[in-house]
């Protein structure tokens, strides 16, 4: 099933207690697309500058990620530099250079417009709605957001929620958006705005799925070593959406299983810088860890 991802493609420089990585491949659409590619064919829409390395493009294409929607424009690629310390629950942003991403106007290629599964990675709700106006008859649309847009484009986000089937949001963002610290109540308030389901990410504490009839909670997969949390949330969403696209349906049990697979994909992501761990695994490794995870929760 065709899966369209729209968001940022970036060059990241990251420092964690495990070391440093400079000018590595990053961005929300990048992590999402690579994670989803373990399950299905992915179509990526984004923008990069003339400095974007050919090797990064080759890496993505080797994963059966269609880059017909990756626009190359004059100037430099979006760059982010950050640092994680201690428990690495959040990043300290040291520098952001939006560069070409600051003028990003998503252009969905004609051959992508029949995509049935759509993921709108975090960017302006205005741009996310522009994407929806360019696709024909999507079956499932899921969006992400972040604190900046909650604070500065709340009305647009509320409008967008009336147009999507689901939203992936972290716990701090859910509290900021609704103004309620109880995540169950916050999730219910978001559901009332239109989506069929809400996924609240809780970092090392797992995730929670809420729909009209379900509340489903998952722990994170326990790891002894976390190298770099960058992109974990996008990898989680990619694993979830990739699984749903492969399944071709969205009943309650399939959605729960999709969360499990998103959790496991994200657990691999944080074991290396950038996409380095992903490049060392196959779908069989994900399936094996899913089995381990299931056995851990059996009682």
C-alpha positions as CSV (number, residue, x, y, z in Angstrom):
1,X,0.0,0.0,0.0
2,X,1.5,3.4,-1.0
3,X,2.7,5.5,1.9
4,X,3.5,9.2,1.5
5,X,5.7,11.0,4.0
6,X,6.1,14.8,4.0
7,X,8.5,16.6,6.3
8,X,12.1,17.7,6.9
9,X,15.3,16.2,5.5
10,X,18.3,17.5,7.4
11,X,21.9,17.4,8.3
12,X,22.4,16.9,12.0
13,X,25.3,17.3,14.4
14,X,24.7,15.5,17.7
15,X,26.5,15.1,21.0
16,X,25.5,12.5,23.6
17,X,27.3,10.8,26.4
18,X,28.2,8.1,23.9
19,X,30.1,10.5,21.6
20,X,29.5,12.9,18.7
21,X,28.3,12.7,15.1
22,X,28.7,15.6,12.7
23,X,26.7,16.4,9.6
24,X,24.8,13.0,9.7
25,X,21.6,12.4,7.9
26,X,18.5,13.5,9.9
27,X,15.1,15.1,9.7
28,X,11.6,14.0,10.5
29,X,10.8,12.6,7.0
30,X,14.1,10.8,6.8
31,X,13.7,8.9,10.0
32,X,10.1,8.2,9.3
33,X,10.7,7.0,5.8
34,X,13.6,4.7,6.6
35,X,11.7,3.1,9.5
36,X,8.6,2.6,7.4
37,X,10.6,1.1,4.5
38,X,11.1,-2.1,6.6
39,X,7.4,-2.8,5.9
40,X,6.3,-1.0,2.7
41,X,7.3,1.2,-0.2
42,X,7.6,4.9,0.8
43,X,7.2,8.1,-1.2
44,X,9.1,11.1,0.3
45,X,8.3,14.7,-0.2
46,X,10.9,17.2,1.2
47,X,13.5,19.8,0.2
48,X,17.3,19.9,0.4
49,X,20.0,22.3,-0.7
50,X,22.8,21.8,-3.2
51,X,25.1,20.7,-0.4
52,X,23.1,17.5,0.3
53,X,25.5,14.6,-0.2
54,X,24.9,12.1,-3.0
55,X,25.6,9.3,-0.6
56,X,22.6,10.2,1.5
57,X,20.4,10.1,-1.5
58,X,21.8,6.7,-2.5
59,X,21.2,5.4,1.0
60,X,17.5,6.3,1.0
61,X,17.0,5.0,-2.6
62,X,18.5,1.7,-1.6
63,X,15.7,1.3,0.9
64,X,13.0,1.5,-1.9
65,X,12.2,5.1,-0.9
66,X,11.0,7.0,-3.9
67,X,12.7,10.5,-3.9
68,X,10.8,12.0,-6.8
69,X,9.3,14.4,-4.3
70,X,12.7,15.5,-2.8
71,X,13.2,18.9,-4.3
72,X,16.8,20.3,-4.6
73,X,17.0,24.1,-4.5
74,X,19.8,26.6,-4.5
75,X,21.3,27.1,-1.0
76,X,22.0,24.9,2.0
77,X,20.1,22.0,3.6
78,X,18.3,22.4,6.9
79,X,20.8,21.9,9.7
80,X,20.3,21.1,13.4
81,X,22.9,20.8,16.1
82,X,21.9,19.4,19.6
83,X,23.2,17.9,22.7
84,X,21.8,15.2,25.1
85,X,22.9,14.8,28.7
86,X,22.1,12.7,31.7
87,X,19.1,10.5,31.1
88,X,18.8,11.9,27.5
89,X,15.1,12.5,27.9
90,X,15.2,15.7,25.8
91,X,17.7,17.5,23.5
92,X,19.2,20.9,24.1
93,X,19.2,22.6,20.7
94,X,22.4,24.5,20.2
95,X,21.9,25.8,16.7
96,X,19.2,25.7,14.0
97,X,19.7,26.8,10.4
98,X,16.4,26.4,8.5
99,X,18.1,27.3,5.2
100,X,16.0,26.0,2.3
101,X,13.4,24.4,4.7
102,X,12.4,27.8,5.9
103,X,10.8,28.4,2.5
104,X,9.5,24.9,2.0
105,X,6.3,24.7,0.0
106,X,5.4,21.0,-0.4
107,X,4.9,19.9,-4.0
108,X,3.4,16.4,-4.3
109,X,4.4,14.9,-7.6
110,X,1.6,13.7,-9.9
111,X,2.6,10.1,-9.5
112,X,2.4,10.4,-5.7
113,X,-1.1,11.9,-5.6
114,X,-2.9,8.5,-5.5
115,X,-1.1,7.6,-2.2
116,X,-3.5,6.0,0.2
117,X,-1.6,6.3,3.5
118,X,-0.3,9.8,4.4
119,X,2.0,10.9,7.2
120,X,2.4,14.7,7.8
121,X,5.5,15.1,9.8
122,X,5.8,18.1,12.1
123,X,5.7,21.3,10.1
124,X,3.3,24.2,9.9
125,X,-0.4,23.1,9.9
126,X,-0.8,25.4,6.9
127,X,1.7,23.3,5.0
128,X,0.2,20.1,6.2
129,X,-3.2,21.1,4.9
130,X,-1.5,22.2,1.6
131,X,-0.4,18.6,1.2
132,X,-3.9,17.2,1.8
133,X,-5.2,19.5,-1.0
134,X,-2.8,17.8,-3.4
135,X,-3.7,14.1,-2.8
136,X,-6.7,12.4,-4.2
137,X,-8.5,9.9,-2.0
138,X,-6.3,9.0,1.0
139,X,-7.6,6.2,3.3
140,X,-5.6,7.1,6.3
141,X,-4.0,10.4,7.2
142,X,-1.9,10.9,10.4
143,X,-0.1,14.0,11.5
144,X,2.6,15.0,13.9
145,X,3.2,18.4,15.5
146,X,5.5,20.1,17.9
147,X,5.4,22.7,20.7
148,X,6.2,25.7,18.4
149,X,3.1,25.1,16.2
150,X,1.0,24.5,19.3
151,X,2.1,27.8,20.7
152,X,2.0,29.9,17.5
153,X,-0.4,28.2,15.1
154,X,-3.0,26.6,17.4
155,X,-6.0,27.6,15.3
156,X,-4.5,26.0,12.2
157,X,-3.7,22.8,14.2
158,X,-7.3,22.6,15.4
159,X,-8.5,23.0,11.8
160,X,-6.1,20.3,10.7
161,X,-7.3,17.8,13.3
162,X,-10.7,18.0,11.7
163,X,-9.2,16.7,8.5
164,X,-7.0,13.8,9.7
165,X,-7.6,10.3,11.1
166,X,-4.9,10.3,13.7
167,X,-2.3,12.3,15.4
168,X,1.0,11.3,17.0
169,X,2.0,13.7,19.8
170,X,4.3,13.5,22.8
171,X,3.1,13.9,26.4
172,X,4.5,17.4,27.0
173,X,2.9,18.6,23.7
174,X,-0.5,17.1,24.7
175,X,-0.4,18.9,28.0
176,X,0.6,22.1,26.3
177,X,-2.1,21.8,23.7
178,X,-5.0,21.0,26.0
179,X,-3.8,22.5,29.3
180,X,-4.5,19.3,31.3
181,X,-1.8,17.2,32.9
182,X,-3.9,14.0,32.9
183,X,-3.0,12.4,29.6
184,X,-6.2,10.4,29.4
185,X,-8.3,13.5,29.7
186,X,-6.0,15.4,27.3
187,X,-6.3,12.5,24.8
188,X,-10.1,12.6,25.1
189,X,-10.1,16.4,24.4
190,X,-8.0,15.9,21.3
191,X,-10.3,13.1,20.0
192,X,-13.2,15.5,20.3
193,X,-11.5,17.8,17.8
194,X,-11.9,15.2,15.0
195,X,-9.3,12.4,14.7
196,X,-10.3,8.8,15.1
197,X,-7.3,8.0,17.3
198,X,-4.6,9.8,19.3
199,X,-1.1,8.3,20.0
200,X,0.7,10.0,22.9
201,X,4.4,9.2,23.0
202,X,6.0,9.1,26.5
203,X,9.7,8.6,25.6
204,X,11.4,6.0,27.8
205,X,8.0,5.3,29.4
206,X,6.4,4.1,26.2
207,X,3.2,5.2,24.5
208,X,-0.6,5.4,24.8
209,X,-3.2,4.9,22.1
210,X,-6.7,6.4,22.6
211,X,-9.7,6.0,20.4
212,X,-13.4,6.3,21.0
213,X,-13.6,2.8,22.4
214,X,-10.0,1.9,23.4
215,X,-7.2,3.0,25.7
216,X,-4.1,0.9,25.1
217,X,-0.8,1.5,26.9
218,X,2.6,0.1,26.0
219,X,6.0,0.3,27.8
220,X,9.1,1.1,25.9
221,X,11.4,-1.8,25.0
222,X,14.0,-2.1,27.8
223,X,17.5,-1.2,26.6
224,X,20.8,-1.3,28.4
225,X,22.4,1.2,26.1
226,X,21.0,4.3,24.4
227,X,23.4,6.0,22.0
228,X,21.3,8.7,20.4
229,X,17.5,9.4,20.9
230,X,17.3,11.7,17.8
231,X,14.5,10.7,15.5
232,X,13.1,8.1,17.9
233,X,9.6,9.6,17.7
234,X,9.7,9.8,13.9
235,X,11.0,6.2,13.7
236,X,8.1,5.1,16.0
237,X,5.6,6.8,13.7
238,X,7.4,5.3,10.6
239,X,7.2,1.8,12.1
240,X,3.6,2.2,13.0
241,X,2.5,3.6,9.7
242,X,4.6,1.2,7.7
243,X,3.0,-1.7,9.5
244,X,-0.5,-0.3,8.9
245,X,0.2,0.3,5.2
246,X,1.5,-3.3,4.8
247,X,-1.6,-4.6,6.7
248,X,-3.9,-2.5,4.5
249,X,-6.5,-2.1,7.3
250,X,-7.0,-0.2,10.5
251,X,-9.1,-2.2,12.9
252,X,-8.5,-1.9,16.7
253,X,-6.2,-5.0,16.9
254,X,-4.1,-4.0,13.8
255,X,-3.6,-0.5,15.2
256,X,-2.4,-1.9,18.5
257,X,0.0,-4.2,16.7
258,X,1.2,-1.2,14.7
259,X,2.1,0.5,17.9
260,X,4.1,-2.5,19.0
261,X,6.0,-2.5,15.8
262,X,6.6,1.3,16.0
263,X,8.0,0.8,19.5
264,X,10.4,-1.9,18.4
265,X,11.6,0.0,15.4
266,X,12.3,3.1,17.6
267,X,14.2,0.8,20.0
268,X,16.7,0.0,17.3
269,X,17.0,3.6,16.1
270,X,18.3,4.8,19.5
271,X,21.1,2.2,19.6
272,X,23.2,4.2,17.1
273,X,23.7,7.7,15.7
274,X,21.6,8.8,12.8
275,X,20.5,5.7,10.7
276,X,23.6,3.6,11.6
277,X,21.7,1.0,13.6
278,X,18.9,0.7,11.0
279,X,21.5,-0.1,8.4
280,X,22.5,-3.2,10.4
281,X,19.1,-4.8,10.7
282,X,16.4,-6.4,8.6
283,X,12.7,-7.1,9.1
284,X,13.6,-10.4,10.7
285,X,15.4,-8.6,13.5
286,X,12.4,-6.5,14.1
287,X,10.1,-9.5,14.2
288,X,12.4,-11.3,16.6
289,X,12.4,-8.3,19.0
290,X,8.6,-8.1,18.7
291,X,8.5,-11.7,19.9
292,X,10.8,-10.9,22.8
293,X,8.6,-7.9,23.7
294,X,5.4,-9.9,23.6
295,X,7.0,-12.6,25.9
296,X,8.0,-9.9,28.4
297,X,4.4,-8.7,28.7
298,X,2.9,-12.2,29.0
299,X,1.4,-13.0,32.4
